[in-house]
């Protein structure tokens, strides 16, 4: 389930990629996102325009990408889901590459309510 009705799965993936790359590199350009996601630069440029027009990111005069507050919020939520499901799948014995592949689908399709219930359940079990 999309975190925003105006975003497609691919848009959420781009926001998540910008967030991850900002943590890794500090400053992020479209070419970094292109390499990270293994997609062409024109595709990333189109996504950047869409996300910029939607108020999810900005691009400065040096062509660095910056998440807006709204973009950062969406990216953090997607990344939280990504990490949660990846860690659970790997802990269950799923090959890490397979887990990454599966997680990229799971993180977008689970409802907010179901994810929060699962997260809270696992958090409470860890405390026992």
Backbone bond lengths (Angstrom), bond angles and torsions (degrees), N, CA, C in turn:
res aa  C-N    CA-C-N  psi(-1)  N-CA   C-N-CA  omega(-1)  CA-C   N-CA-C  phi
1 X - - - 1.452 - - 1.525 108.25 -
2 X 1.290 116.26 126.74 1.459 121.74 -178.93 1.518 111.01 -61.54
3 X 1.311 114.77 143.04 1.459 120.25 176.62 1.519 110.70 -77.91
4 X 1.311 116.60 -19.64 1.457 121.91 176.53 1.520 107.28 -138.39
5 X 1.308 117.07 134.94 1.461 120.71 -178.89 1.522 111.84 -66.99
6 X 1.325 117.65 -18.53 1.457 120.60 -178.21 1.523 112.73 -89.74
7 X 1.315 118.27 -6.70 1.461 121.52 -176.30 1.521 112.14 -105.66
8 X 1.323 115.14 142.22 1.458 122.12 171.48 1.528 107.99 -91.26
9 X 1.322 115.94 166.74 1.461 120.92 177.56 1.525 110.23 -54.48
10 X 1.324 116.59 -45.04 1.469 119.54 -178.51 1.524 111.35 -62.93
11 X 1.333 117.73 -35.96 1.468 120.54 177.28 1.525 110.46 -62.37
12 X 1.324 116.13 -43.42 1.463 120.27 177.85 1.526 110.22 -62.47
13 X 1.333 116.51 -38.38 1.468 120.22 177.87 1.527 111.48 -63.15
14 X 1.323 117.20 -40.85 1.471 120.33 178.68 1.525 110.72 -64.85
15 X 1.320 117.30 -43.30 1.468 120.06 178.27 1.523 110.70 -61.87
16 X 1.320 116.18 -43.21 1.466 120.23 178.51 1.529 110.46 -62.41
17 X 1.329 117.05 -41.52 1.469 120.85 179.35 1.523 111.18 -62.34
18 X 1.327 117.23 -42.47 1.469 120.26 178.29 1.524 109.64 -61.45
19 X 1.315 117.25 -44.20 1.468 121.10 179.21 1.531 111.18 -59.84
20 X 1.314 116.72 -49.86 1.466 121.38 -178.93 1.527 110.28 -60.88
21 X 1.317 116.65 -45.29 1.468 120.36 -179.45 1.523 111.98 -66.59
22 X 1.331 117.23 -35.32 1.467 119.43 176.19 1.523 110.37 -62.52
23 X 1.327 116.86 -39.49 1.470 120.34 177.46 1.528 110.96 -65.65
24 X 1.327 116.27 -38.13 1.467 120.92 -177.63 1.525 113.12 -78.56
25 X 1.333 116.73 -43.54 1.462 121.38 -169.53 1.521 114.56 -112.87
26 X 1.307 116.78 -19.80 1.460 120.18 -175.07 1.514 111.67 91.52
27 X 1.312 116.99 -67.15 1.461 122.11 -179.54 1.526 108.89 -109.35
28 X 1.339 116.43 142.30 1.460 120.96 -173.85 1.522 110.04 -131.22
29 X 1.310 115.49 134.47 1.466 122.18 172.65 1.526 108.90 -115.08
30 X 1.319 115.76 166.91 1.467 121.09 179.78 1.521 112.10 -55.81
31 X 1.326 117.04 -38.98 1.464 120.42 -179.26 1.533 110.94 -62.42
32 X 1.321 117.34 -33.42 1.469 120.70 177.14 1.524 110.47 -65.36
33 X 1.328 115.58 -42.45 1.467 120.66 178.68 1.524 109.46 -64.93
34 X 1.327 116.42 -41.84 1.459 121.84 178.60 1.525 111.12 -57.39
35 X 1.310 116.91 -47.30 1.470 121.15 179.29 1.528 111.41 -66.57
36 X 1.323 115.86 -44.16 1.470 121.25 -177.80 1.530 111.34 -60.77
37 X 1.320 116.00 -41.34 1.462 120.69 -176.00 1.525 112.99 -94.31
38 X 1.332 116.27 -6.02 1.464 122.04 -178.36 1.531 111.70 57.19
39 X 1.334 114.71 49.27 1.465 122.06 174.98 1.526 107.90 -129.19
40 X 1.324 115.97 163.72 1.460 119.60 -177.12 1.529 111.27 -71.61
41 X 1.322 115.11 154.17 1.462 120.31 179.24 1.532 111.73 -62.32
42 X 1.355 120.00 -40.22 1.470 118.64 177.38 1.535 113.31 -59.22
43 X 1.322 116.75 -35.67 1.470 119.71 177.88 1.524 109.71 -65.99
44 X 1.330 116.86 -43.03 1.465 120.53 178.09 1.522 110.09 -63.92
45 X 1.322 117.37 -41.92 1.470 120.40 179.72 1.526 111.06 -60.14
46 X 1.325 116.41 -40.90 1.470 119.86 177.05 1.534 110.51 -62.95
47 X 1.320 116.22 -43.63 1.469 120.15 178.78 1.521 110.99 -63.60
48 X 1.324 116.98 -40.42 1.467 120.94 179.47 1.526 110.30 -60.79
49 X 1.321 117.07 -43.36 1.470 120.37 178.64 1.526 109.99 -61.58
50 X 1.317 116.92 -45.71 1.468 121.40 179.53 1.526 110.97 -60.91
51 X 1.322 116.77 -46.32 1.468 120.87 -178.48 1.526 111.68 -70.25
52 X 1.324 116.78 -35.01 1.465 120.24 176.54 1.532 109.69 -66.40
53 X 1.327 116.61 -46.03 1.466 120.60 179.21 1.524 111.81 -63.73
54 X 1.323 116.82 -29.21 1.461 121.23 178.46 1.517 113.93 -83.15
55 X 1.337 116.36 -4.91 1.460 120.18 178.42 1.519 114.48 84.25
56 X 1.343 117.21 18.61 1.459 120.72 -176.99 1.524 113.77 -95.59
57 X 1.331 116.71 -21.73 1.461 119.76 175.88 1.517 110.33 -153.88
58 X 1.321 114.42 165.56 1.463 121.84 176.56 1.523 107.85 -128.72
59 X 1.326 114.63 163.59 1.460 120.93 175.15 1.520 106.72 -128.96
60 X 1.330 116.31 127.67 1.463 119.10 -178.35 1.532 110.96 -85.63
61 X 1.326 115.75 -178.83 1.464 121.01 -176.07 1.531 112.97 -65.32
62 X 1.325 117.61 -18.48 1.466 121.83 176.35 1.530 112.18 -96.24
63 X 1.322 115.78 10.98 1.471 123.53 178.63 1.525 114.36 67.84
64 X 1.323 116.70 23.60 1.456 120.08 173.24 1.524 108.92 -85.38
65 X 1.321 115.89 141.23 1.462 122.26 -179.65 1.520 109.78 -91.66
66 X 1.325 115.52 140.06 1.461 121.95 178.95 1.525 108.43 -135.35
67 X 1.309 116.46 129.05 1.460 120.37 175.49 1.520 109.41 -72.63
68 X 1.320 116.51 136.94 1.459 120.07 171.03 1.525 107.45 -76.94
69 X 1.305 117.35 174.94 1.468 119.73 176.81 1.524 110.63 -56.95
70 X 1.333 115.85 -43.36 1.461 120.38 -179.67 1.534 110.42 -66.07
71 X 1.320 117.52 -42.94 1.459 121.38 178.44 1.514 112.05 -65.00
72 X 1.320 115.67 -39.36 1.466 120.50 179.12 1.527 110.45 -64.94
73 X 1.316 116.59 -40.97 1.467 120.90 179.49 1.531 110.94 -61.47
74 X 1.328 116.74 -46.75 1.465 120.42 178.97 1.526 110.39 -63.76
75 X 1.334 116.96 -46.45 1.468 121.35 -178.63 1.525 111.38 -60.81
76 X 1.317 117.39 -42.55 1.472 121.23 179.50 1.523 110.97 -62.75
77 X 1.323 116.90 -41.69 1.469 119.94 -179.37 1.525 111.31 -66.32
78 X 1.322 116.52 -42.02 1.464 119.82 177.94 1.526 110.04 -65.41
79 X 1.325 116.43 -43.63 1.465 120.04 -178.97 1.530 111.30 -65.86
80 X 1.318 117.06 -35.89 1.468 120.03 176.39 1.526 109.96 -60.73
81 X 1.326 116.38 -45.93 1.461 120.45 178.23 1.525 110.56 -61.87
82 X 1.324 115.24 -43.99 1.463 120.98 -179.16 1.528 110.38 -56.50
83 X 1.302 116.52 -52.31 1.468 121.27 -178.21 1.521 111.58 -63.64
84 X 1.324 116.55 -42.08 1.460 121.32 -179.31 1.526 110.49 -59.08
85 X 1.329 116.55 -55.11 1.460 120.06 -176.56 1.524 112.01 -68.78
86 X 1.323 118.33 -38.06 1.464 120.98 177.72 1.527 109.94 -59.36
87 X 1.321 116.09 -48.39 1.464 119.95 -178.50 1.524 111.98 -62.93
88 X 1.324 117.13 -40.53 1.470 120.56 -179.78 1.527 110.83 -67.38
89 X 1.333 117.25 -42.09 1.461 119.84 179.85 1.525 111.46 -65.43
90 X 1.317 116.75 -44.02 1.467 120.17 179.27 1.528 110.32 -64.38
91 X 1.336 117.28 -40.68 1.466 121.00 178.04 1.530 111.28 -63.11
92 X 1.334 116.32 -29.30 1.464 120.72 179.19 1.529 112.05 -82.41
93 X 1.334 116.94 -2.37 1.453 120.39 176.28 1.515 115.58 102.62
94 X 1.322 117.76 5.73 1.464 120.75 178.07 1.532 108.63 -73.12
95 X 1.324 116.06 137.67 1.462 121.34 176.63 1.533 109.02 -56.10
96 X 1.331 118.64 134.89 1.468 120.84 -176.80 1.530 114.64 -54.74
97 X 1.337 118.15 -38.12 1.475 119.58 178.46 1.522 110.55 -66.83
98 X 1.328 115.99 -41.38 1.467 120.11 178.46 1.526 109.83 -66.13
99 X 1.330 116.32 -39.78 1.465 120.74 179.28 1.525 110.15 -60.51
100 X 1.331 117.43 -44.81 1.472 120.81 178.63 1.520 110.73 -59.79
101 X 1.316 116.83 -42.96 1.463 121.51 179.46 1.532 110.56 -61.77
102 X 1.323 116.34 -49.75 1.463 120.59 -177.78 1.522 112.09 -66.26
103 X 1.313 116.07 -39.80 1.467 120.80 -178.11 1.521 111.32 -60.81
104 X 1.323 116.95 -36.47 1.465 120.10 -178.64 1.529 111.68 -61.98
105 X 1.305 117.41 -21.79 1.464 120.61 175.44 1.528 111.06 -91.63
106 X 1.313 116.07 -40.83 1.464 120.70 -176.69 1.526 112.27 -64.00
107 X 1.321 116.38 -41.52 1.461 120.57 -172.74 1.522 112.88 -61.72
108 X 1.325 117.14 -24.15 1.460 120.69 -177.60 1.524 113.25 -96.22
109 X 1.312 117.16 -20.91 1.461 120.21 -169.42 1.517 115.60 -102.37
110 X 1.305 118.15 -16.33 1.456 119.82 178.99 1.533 109.16 -80.25
111 X 1.310 116.33 142.92 1.467 119.42 179.26 1.527 109.99 -69.40
112 X 1.302 115.27 156.87 1.467 120.73 177.53 1.519 109.46 -58.42
113 X 1.335 116.51 -44.70 1.464 121.02 -178.49 1.532 111.56 -60.44
114 X 1.323 116.63 -47.64 1.466 119.60 -178.91 1.519 111.59 -64.36
115 X 1.334 117.28 -42.04 1.463 119.61 178.77 1.521 110.62 -61.35
116 X 1.329 116.80 -46.39 1.466 119.79 -178.81 1.523 111.34 -62.31
117 X 1.331 117.58 -38.91 1.469 120.90 177.90 1.531 110.63 -64.24
118 X 1.331 117.00 -45.16 1.467 120.29 177.84 1.522 111.41 -62.18
119 X 1.313 116.54 -46.87 1.466 121.16 -179.44 1.522 110.30 -60.00
120 X 1.329 116.27 -46.22 1.463 120.17 -179.57 1.526 111.43 -65.80
121 X 1.332 116.64 -38.47 1.463 120.49 178.27 1.530 110.35 -61.62
122 X 1.314 116.90 -49.95 1.468 119.94 -179.48 1.521 111.59 -65.18
123 X 1.318 117.29 -36.13 1.473 120.12 177.32 1.519 110.57 -63.46
124 X 1.334 116.99 -41.97 1.466 120.00 -179.31 1.527 110.84 -69.17
125 X 1.332 117.82 -33.54 1.464 121.49 179.01 1.523 111.68 -70.28
126 X 1.308 116.80 -32.00 1.465 120.91 179.53 1.526 110.57 -70.08
127 X 1.330 116.66 -27.06 1.455 121.23 -179.26 1.515 113.58 -79.90
128 X 1.324 116.98 -11.21 1.472 120.79 -177.24 1.498 111.52 -86.92
